[in-house]
């Protein structure tokens, strides 16, 4: 057939067709088959059946040769010896490793998987939203409806109904918590410049063991980059020590540009910061003109109030949200503050993907689900906290105590080597937990259960922990 004789349909280019196998490559077909078998196993068994097999090798998943991690930087396993045993596939709080072991994730991924892995409800509604016209992402100058609606919802959740000076502005142009923390820091510093009456450098008062992201100035708050970030005094105080906090504010006075705190310090062994301590910080900030920032990247969205500070009897000047907000679907973070402190220009603190419409839609879905499941979330969280505190009481020779609140808990060991041994044996037995033992004095095993956890999972974790402690 000559070109002129072709029908219109024949003349059109064929649509581009793509499959997972095309992306992974024919040589990795075994990996794709293993993934599918792992998903079939996870979806084909009940929670009780999966719990009974945690730590086992799942023969239903065919063996394959995983890709090694040699291209990755050393700090993320690039120099790891031995065969790779990373995540193969996950559903809910469970996942199967590349060595075909079944594991229970007790830390919600990297503390961000609010609903666990590949939640079926979110997967369904995301598909429906894209079909309805919600785009994945777009330019920040033309935000789609989900972005604007999420900003309104965040403001409603951040304020008390009777607050006479409410937070009324949201910077939702931040892709990650690190960018959002950097934006909040810039607001504090620029607002300080507006009122400063001294050439002395501004000061930030932070809690020892803080973690507010990976931006250079944020890392300066925890002792890094001191020789490069010079015109900023950082004063680190111990959490919950009111006398030290008052002394720091008294010494620095109006040089204090900002105060930072997390309600639960997940980078400091799950220490809970007392409400009375934060109320004192609020009063001291008011007296000196400093802006108080509460970092809710870890705690936000993990309770029915959404923000942990809402039940602590004070109102901050800035709130940072991130991690669980989009349940691991796509990173999204925000800074919530007052319009009089809206001092940043459009591109002073922004991410290219910072106002992703579909991610904002997922955050709105999470808010609706949290509201719907509020009673269950509290019941399960309190059951887990009680179980961890009971373990601390049961094993006082090993444990100095249990820290944290509800789904976010840590077991503090008297000795670092005991914490590391517990962590090693827990992971070997299929419980993915984390250990804080890389700073002097740190000896805590951390957990952060995803919100779909139920009483069976709570009791299983407590029983496994008890068995590990008995054999320590």
C-alpha atoms as one frame of an Amber mdcrd trajectory, in Angstrom:
protein
   0.000   0.000   0.000   1.422   3.386  -0.938   1.464   6.263   1.555  -1.433
   8.113  -0.094  -3.661   5.027   0.063  -3.478   4.602   3.835  -6.613   5.102
   5.906  -6.557   7.926   8.549  -6.231   5.358  11.381  -3.310   3.640   9.680
  -1.548   6.948   9.156  -1.542   7.801  12.855   1.533   6.805  14.877   0.970
   3.877  17.180   0.445   4.849  20.841   3.421   4.372  23.109   2.959   1.205
  25.141   4.941   0.490  28.304   4.934  -2.237  30.934   6.792  -2.690  34.231
   8.920  -5.319  32.526   9.988  -2.742  29.925  11.220  -0.474  32.711  12.909
  -3.101  34.838  14.433  -4.817  31.819  14.233  -8.385  30.603  17.236  -9.327
  32.732  15.251  -8.299  35.795  12.168 -10.303  34.907  12.803 -12.535  37.905
  12.526  -9.501  40.187   9.169  -8.554  38.708   7.864 -12.101  39.110   9.033
 -12.118  42.710   7.347  -8.768  43.364   4.051 -10.037  41.999   4.281 -13.229
  44.037   5.028 -11.217  47.188   2.009  -8.971  46.596  -0.178 -12.020  45.979
   1.020 -13.514  49.253   0.484 -10.329  51.264  -2.971  -9.677  49.831  -4.026
 -13.306  50.131  -3.494 -13.643  53.881  -5.235 -12.086  56.856  -3.465 -10.006
  59.483  -3.521 -12.956  61.894  -2.025 -15.265  59.259   0.718 -12.769  58.405
   1.604 -12.173  62.051   2.006 -15.924  62.546   4.661 -15.966  59.832   6.676
 -12.807  60.581  10.362 -13.619  60.266   9.793 -16.648  58.020  11.061 -17.181
  54.476   8.091 -17.124  52.112   8.578 -20.023  49.705   5.686 -18.786  47.563
   8.008 -15.999  46.380  10.490 -17.337  43.795  14.171 -16.731  44.563  16.055
 -14.226  42.429  19.306 -12.273  42.443  18.676  -8.759  43.827  20.492  -5.737
  42.486  23.311  -4.721  44.801  23.589  -1.205  46.212  27.105  -0.430  44.997
  26.043   2.681  43.000  24.626   4.282  46.158  26.661   6.445  48.509  28.258
   4.672  51.457  25.964   6.351  53.997  23.009   4.612  52.309  24.525   1.174
  51.993  26.735   1.537  48.936  29.534  -0.373  50.654  27.250  -2.989  52.215
  28.780  -6.439  52.327  26.817  -9.566  51.568  23.661 -10.097  49.514  21.106
  -7.320  49.359  17.998  -7.826  51.513  16.030  -4.648  50.895  12.285  -4.244
  50.458  10.756  -6.290  47.642   7.051  -5.479  48.055   4.789  -4.202  50.825
   1.129  -3.988  51.784  -0.128  -2.349  54.950   2.344  -2.769  57.813   3.917
  -5.861  56.249   6.585  -6.269  53.614   8.615  -9.041  52.007  12.359  -8.584
  51.615  14.538  -9.454  48.651  15.625 -12.570  50.550  11.910 -13.465  50.779
  11.545 -12.837  54.532   8.248 -11.527  55.871   8.669  -8.434  58.069   6.406
  -6.226  60.159   7.294  -2.560  59.742   7.160  -0.976  63.196   8.410   2.460
  62.078   6.048   3.428  59.223   8.831   3.349  56.650  11.019   6.336  57.471
   8.311   7.581  59.871   6.176   8.875  56.983   3.937   5.990  55.848   0.809
   7.117  57.679  -1.360   4.279  56.304   1.390   1.755  55.612   2.375   0.441
  52.184   0.096   0.747  49.128  -3.106   1.361  51.059  -5.980   0.057  48.878
  -8.391   2.879  49.769  -5.888   5.583  48.863  -4.833   3.720  45.718  -8.444
   3.576  44.564  -9.325   7.189  45.310  -6.092   8.491  43.729  -6.982   6.675
  40.508 -10.490   8.134  40.599  -9.114  11.633  41.261  -6.772  11.535  38.262
  -9.627  10.341  36.072 -11.723  13.259  37.393  -9.048  15.762  36.382  -6.750
  16.194  39.383  -3.284  16.626  37.876  -0.111  15.232  39.397   1.638  18.607
  39.605   1.665  22.014  37.982   3.181  25.490  38.345   2.792  27.049  41.761
   1.294  30.237  40.271  -1.840  28.363  39.213  -2.620  26.002  42.115  -5.401
  23.522  41.495  -8.358  23.208  43.893  -6.846  20.485  46.150  -3.891  22.742
  46.989  -6.092  25.669  47.967  -8.470  23.447  49.903  -5.602  21.811  51.813
  -4.281  25.238  52.825  -7.692  26.119  54.257  -7.943  22.813  56.110  -4.481
  23.222  57.626  -5.399  26.663  58.951  -8.628  25.361  60.472  -6.736  22.557
  62.198  -3.905  24.792  63.410  -6.146  27.288  65.230  -8.473  27.148  68.208
 -12.011  28.316  67.384 -11.733  31.187  69.878  -8.195  32.284  68.925  -8.170
  36.074  68.618  -4.884  36.120  66.685  -5.082  33.075  64.430  -2.532  31.667
  62.039  -3.866  32.711  58.654  -1.218  31.991  56.014   0.279  28.807  54.573
   3.458  28.338  52.569   2.523  25.081  50.890   5.218  25.405  48.226   7.601
  23.068  50.047   8.230  19.575  48.776  10.004  18.297  51.886  10.164  19.013
  55.584  13.731  20.246  55.191  12.593  22.972  52.784   9.710  23.894  55.089
  12.000  24.152  58.121  14.400  26.303  56.112  11.484  28.572  55.165  10.447
  28.942  58.805  14.026  29.771  59.793  14.204  32.448  57.101  10.967  33.981
  58.365  12.353  34.114  61.899  15.594  35.747  60.764  13.943  38.309  58.469
  11.398  39.258  61.135  14.282  39.683  63.574  15.984  42.057  61.127  12.859
  44.195  61.049  12.868  44.764  64.792  16.570  44.423  65.668  18.144  47.353
  67.508  21.617  45.834  67.852  24.435  44.791  65.502  24.898  41.616  67.564
  24.036  38.382  65.779  20.563  36.944  66.252  20.185  33.874  68.443  18.150
  30.705  68.085  17.189  28.709  71.159  16.754  25.030  70.342  16.399  21.783
  72.229  19.461  19.570  72.518  19.017  16.663  70.120  16.793  18.620  67.729
  16.360  17.646  64.092  14.844  20.231  61.783  15.941  19.004  58.382  19.074
  18.900  56.259  19.405  22.531  55.189  22.751  23.973  56.265  21.283  26.519
  58.682  18.920  23.919  60.131  21.859  21.595  60.654  23.697  24.460  62.329
  20.954  24.284  64.975  22.250  20.835  65.919  25.923  21.723  65.942  27.003
  21.275  62.330  28.666  23.773  59.957  29.589  26.206  62.734  32.617  27.562
  60.884  30.483  28.403  57.832  27.300  29.735  59.463  28.891  32.436  61.596
  26.511  35.370  62.150  24.067  33.287  64.167  24.307  32.235  67.797  22.744
  28.874  68.554  21.889  28.100  72.159  21.026  24.492  72.850  19.029  23.772
  76.019  17.897  20.537  77.593  14.227  19.720  76.995  11.946  20.168  80.012
  14.550  22.081  82.071  12.610  25.276  82.801  15.410  26.964  84.744  17.906
  26.597  81.891  15.339  27.851  79.380  14.557  30.949  81.441  18.273  31.646
  81.925  18.901  31.451  78.164  16.113  33.914  77.364  17.210  36.214  80.196
  20.802  36.312  78.908  19.914  36.874  75.252  16.839  39.079  75.649  15.620
  40.601  72.396  18.473  39.001  70.485  16.429  35.806  70.390  15.058  35.508
  66.866  13.353  32.185  67.370  12.658  29.169  69.530  12.280  25.661  68.073
  10.786  22.479  69.512   9.208  19.178  68.502   6.392  17.865  70.731   8.012
  14.410  70.605  11.727  14.360  69.865  12.013  11.299  67.663  15.652  12.163
  66.986  16.297  12.330  70.737  15.016   8.945  71.863  11.287   9.832  71.719
  11.459  12.357  74.562   8.091  14.065  75.100   8.379  17.798  75.660   6.141
  18.864  78.549   3.178  21.127  77.845   4.188  23.361  80.765   7.683  23.748
  79.282   6.298  24.824  75.911   3.825  27.177  77.595   6.800  28.781  79.354
   8.637  29.078  76.025   5.551  30.777  74.568   5.561  33.385  77.351   9.302
  34.016  77.004   8.978  34.432  73.238   6.222  37.000  73.776   8.409  38.933
  76.219  11.418  39.056  73.873   9.705  39.327  70.488  11.003  35.945  69.329
   8.962  33.752  66.997   8.083  30.309  68.341   8.199  27.479  65.809   6.755
  24.031  66.504   8.094  21.339  64.201   5.283  18.809  63.668   6.956  16.921
  60.829   7.120  13.796  62.994   4.012  14.265  65.107   1.627  15.893  62.631
  -1.226  13.722  61.318  -0.527  10.959  63.862  -3.443  11.866  66.174  -7.066
  12.994  65.771  -6.092  16.598  66.584  -3.697  16.311  63.598  -1.239  18.683
  65.318   0.046  17.535  68.702   0.448  21.063  70.119  -3.299  21.683  69.858
  -3.854  19.741  73.088  -0.943  21.397  74.945  -2.399  24.787  75.848  -0.476
  27.268  73.708  -0.350  28.670  70.164   2.951  28.950  68.229   3.881  31.579
  65.654   4.915  29.025  63.066   4.027  25.352  62.544   5.886  23.033  60.179
   4.049  20.001  58.775   5.362  17.216  56.555   6.137  13.465  56.454   2.813
  11.752  57.206   0.738  14.486  55.545   0.743  12.645  52.204   1.219   9.135
  53.627   4.385   8.504  51.597   2.587   9.017  48.269   4.612  12.114  47.362
   6.583  14.423  49.671   4.763  17.592  50.629   5.367  19.985  53.510   4.011
  23.311  54.699   4.690  26.242  57.024   1.659  27.730  58.778   2.033  31.258
  60.194   0.497  34.735  60.460   0.254  37.096  57.516   2.132  39.869  59.344
   5.159  37.574  59.215   4.788  36.903  55.502   8.204  38.365  54.654   9.537
  35.946  52.027   9.476  36.704  48.323   7.924  34.157  45.974  11.065  32.145
  45.317  12.817  32.598  48.670  11.551  29.235  49.925   9.966  26.947  47.399
  10.264  23.535  45.757   9.488  22.770  42.127   7.041  20.073  43.251   5.923
  21.935  46.352   2.270  22.459  45.427   1.602  19.071  43.875  -2.142  18.804
  43.337  -2.439  15.035  43.625  -0.286  14.975  46.771  -2.523  17.663  48.271
  -5.536  15.546  47.388  -3.976  12.591  49.247  -3.417  14.835  52.288  -7.094
  15.797  52.223  -7.994  12.106  52.037  -5.807  11.445  55.067  -7.566  14.187
  57.021 -10.970  12.685  56.241  -9.825   9.218  57.229  -8.280  10.464  60.473
 -11.579  12.146  61.348 -13.522   8.996  60.518 -11.211   6.687  62.508 -10.386
   9.052  65.390 -11.712   6.852  68.198  -9.949   3.742  66.907  -6.673   5.638
  66.443  -6.733   6.797  70.072  -7.704   3.366  71.415  -4.939   1.531  69.542
  -2.343   4.220  70.284  -3.083   4.182  74.000  -2.973   0.383  74.043   0.483
   0.464  72.454   1.768   3.111  74.857   0.486   1.125  77.851   2.111  -2.045
  76.503   5.497  -0.344  76.111   5.303   1.199  79.587   4.369  -2.206  81.015
   7.524  -3.674  79.448   9.625  -0.956  81.089   8.076  -1.832  84.458   8.580
  -5.559  83.840  12.268  -5.306  82.916  13.731  -2.503  85.105  17.215  -4.035
  85.029  17.349  -3.672  81.238  15.107  -0.669  80.594  15.371   2.830  82.009
  11.843   3.544  80.826   9.420   3.909  77.932   9.203   7.243  76.149   6.849
   8.820  73.658   3.094   8.797  73.218   0.637   6.415  71.590   1.948   5.187
  68.209   5.343   6.898  68.694   7.255   5.062  71.410  10.813   4.266  72.426
  12.298   1.781  74.877  15.260   3.380  76.659  17.914   0.832  77.668  20.373
   1.387  80.492  23.237   0.253  78.268  23.913   1.087  74.645  25.144  -2.402
  73.755  21.901  -3.926  75.046  19.851  -1.583  72.840  21.933  -2.497  69.801
  21.667  -6.213  70.547  17.877  -5.930  70.962  17.677  -4.044  67.648  19.781
  -6.641  65.839  17.692  -9.547  67.118  14.385  -7.767  66.433  15.322  -7.083
  62.805  16.597 -10.649  62.392  13.225 -11.857  63.654  11.284  -9.774  61.143
  10.488  -6.678  63.231  11.702  -3.530  61.496  12.586  -1.123  64.311  15.190
   1.608  64.625  17.862   2.196  67.277  19.120   5.546  68.536  22.571   4.682
  69.773  24.889   6.750  67.602  25.278   9.689  70.010  26.777   9.509  73.464
  24.142   8.504  75.989  21.651   7.349  73.363  20.360   3.804  73.862  16.763
   3.686  72.675  14.872   1.391  70.308  12.248   3.396  68.424   8.867   2.503
  66.973   6.230   4.492  65.091   3.283   2.327  64.126   1.306   3.273  61.031
  -2.290   4.174  61.829  -3.914   0.986  60.414  -2.262  -0.971  63.243  -4.868
  -2.784  65.319  -4.945  -4.504  68.700  -3.566  -7.727  67.221  -0.494  -5.961
  65.864   0.028  -4.054  69.133  -0.154  -7.246  71.193   2.092  -9.109  68.760
   4.802  -6.428  68.952   4.589  -6.328  72.751   4.833 -10.128  72.998   7.801
 -10.292  70.621   9.550  -7.484  72.511   8.905  -9.294  75.795  10.468 -12.492
  74.431  13.507 -10.563  73.202  13.917  -8.855  76.574  13.665 -12.146  78.447
  16.471 -13.623  76.363  18.700 -10.539  76.560
